[in-house]
Amino acid sequence: MPYDLTEIEIQLKKRLTYPYKWGRKQNDHFDKLTNFVYHTFLFDDVIKEIESKFRKDKEHRNISNYALNRWYNFWSAQAVEQIFCSLPNVKPALDSKNRLVDFTIDGITFDHKTSIFPKNFPYGIKEAIGKTKELIEWLYKHQSQQQRKHLKNRLFVVLHSSNDEHWKLKSELSWLKERIKEYMTGFNPNYLLKFELEKGHYTLADVIWAIRD
C-alpha cells in the first residue's frame, strides 16, 4: 500500500532529534528482536514498542538504538522505492517479497540502496564522484553482510552532506525525489556500469549522487 510521502517525511524527521548510533554491527539476532519496525509506521509507536518490550532489558539502550535505526532506514527505503515506482519507465516488482528486486527500469530488474557516503572509502567526495566504479565495488564488498547481502543489479543513492551528518538526508524525501527524477530523466541502460562480482555472472549498477552543501 503506498504511503503519503509527506507523512513519511514528517515521521522520519522525528527521528533526527535522537543520536544515530548502532553500538554494534548489524546481526541476525538483533534483527529478530526489532522486526516490529517493519509494521510500525508512526515514530511515537516505535518508541512505545521499545519501552514496552525492552525497558527492563540490560541491552535496552543498544536495542533502542538498533530499532530506531532500522525503522528509520526501512521507512526511508520504502519511500525511495515508492519515488522510483512513481516514474514513467519504472515498474514495481511483481513479487513484493522478493528482496533482490524492488522494481524494473526499461525491463531491467534492480534493488536499490540508499547509503551514506562511507567514511572508510579511501577517497573524499570530490574524488569519489570520478571513481564511481570503485565506490560501487567497495559498497558491494562492505555493505549488507546479513540478510540483504547479494550481488544482483543495484542502484545506489549515495548521500553526502557538507556537515557530515549524511544520515539525516534519508529523511529529506522531497529533495531526494528531485535528485532521483533528475537521474531518471537521463537514464540510459547503456550507461550502466557492468561488474563481474562472481565468476561468470554480471551485475549492472550505478550511483545516484545526492549531495547537499
Residue pairs with C-beta under 8 A, 6 or more apart in sequence:
2 82
3 41
3 78
3 79
3 82
5 79
5 82
5 83
5 173
5 174
5 177
6 173
6 174
8 75
8 76
8 78
8 79
8 173
9 79
9 171
9 172
9 173
9 174
11 41
11 42
11 43
11 75
12 43
12 72
12 75
12 76
12 79
12 170
12 171
12 173
13 171
14 43
14 44
15 43
15 68
15 71
15 72
15 171
16 168
16 171
18 68
19 65
20 69
20 167
21 65
21 69
22 65
22 66
22 69
23 61
23 62
23 65
23 66
24 30
24 62
24 66
25 145
26 145
26 146
27 146
28 146
28 147
30 62
30 63
30 66
31 70
31 146
31 147
33 54
33 63
33 66
33 67
34 63
34 66
34 67
34 70
34 71
36 49
36 53
36 67
37 46
37 67
37 70
37 71
37 74
38 74
40 46
40 49
40 71
41 75
43 71
46 67
46 68
46 71
49 67
50 63
50 64
50 67
50 68
54 60
54 63
54 64
57 63
72 170
72 171
73 114
73 170
76 114
76 170
76 171
76 173
77 112
77 113
77 114
79 173
80 112
80 114
80 157
80 173
80 176
80 180
81 102
81 103
81 112
83 173
83 176
83 177
83 180
83 181
84 90
84 102
84 103
84 105
84 112
84 155
84 180
84 184
85 91
85 92
85 103
87 180
87 181
87 184
89 105
89 106
89 184
89 187
90 103
90 104
90 105
90 184
91 103
91 104
92 102
92 103
93 101
93 102
93 103
93 104
93 109
95 101
99 111
99 147
99 148
99 150
100 109
100 111
100 150
100 152
101 109
101 110
101 111
101 152
102 110
102 111
102 112
103 109
103 110
103 112
104 110
105 184
105 187
105 189
106 187
106 189
108 153
108 189
108 192
108 204
109 152
109 153
110 153
110 154
110 155
110 204
111 150
111 152
111 153
111 154
111 155
112 154
112 155
112 156
112 157
113 139
113 143
113 144
113 154
113 155
113 156
113 157
114 156
114 157
114 159
114 170
114 176
115 139
115 143
115 156
115 157
115 158
115 159
116 158
116 159
116 160
116 166
116 167
116 169
116 170
117 125
117 128
117 158
117 159
117 160
117 166
118 138
118 139
118 142
120 142
121 128
121 135
121 138
123 131
123 134
125 160
125 211
128 134
128 135
129 209
132 193
132 206
132 207
133 193
133 195
135 156
135 158
135 207
136 156
136 193
136 195
136 205
136 206
136 207
137 195
137 197
139 156
140 151
140 154
140 195
140 197
140 203
140 205
143 149
144 150
151 197
151 198
151 201
151 203
152 203
153 203
153 204
153 205
154 203
154 205
155 205
155 206
155 207
155 208
156 205
156 206
156 207
156 208
157 176
157 179
157 180
157 207
157 208
157 210
158 207
158 208
158 209
158 210
159 166
159 167
159 169
159 170
159 210
159 211
160 166
160 169
160 209
160 210
160 211
160 212
161 168
161 169
161 211
161 212
162 212
162 213
169 175
169 176
169 210
169 212
170 176
172 212
175 210
175 212
176 210
179 208
179 209
179 210
180 208
183 208
189 204
191 206
192 204
192 205
192 206
193 204
193 205
193 206
194 202
194 203
194 204
195 202
195 203
195 204
195 205
196 202
196 203
197 203
